[in-house]
């Protein structure tokens, strides 16, 4: 498991999750096999989620944080991401 505040590069994917009211919402989450809980949301640039289709995978630099007690992954919105080719 990643340590709090330690940045690392991971592969993430745009998925359909749910907001606090249960409505569908585009979210970014880590893919399996990287030592991270795949239900962790990644806070990242909104344009990344909005400009790419569901299922898009990319390399992104993140750190684990737990602001207000809820763990999530954070990536600065200005940092570049590398879109990965579809398999």
Number of C-alpha atoms within 10 A of each C-alpha: 8 16 10 13 13 10 15 13 12 17 20 25 23 22 19 15 15 12 11 7 6 8 9 12 13 16 22 29 25 26 17 12 9 13 11 16 15 15 13 16 17 22 17 20 17 12 9 17 18 12 8 12 13 15 13 17 23 18 16 22 18 25 20 21 17 12 8 6 7 8 14 19 23 20 20 13 13 8 11 12 17 10 16 13 8 7 3
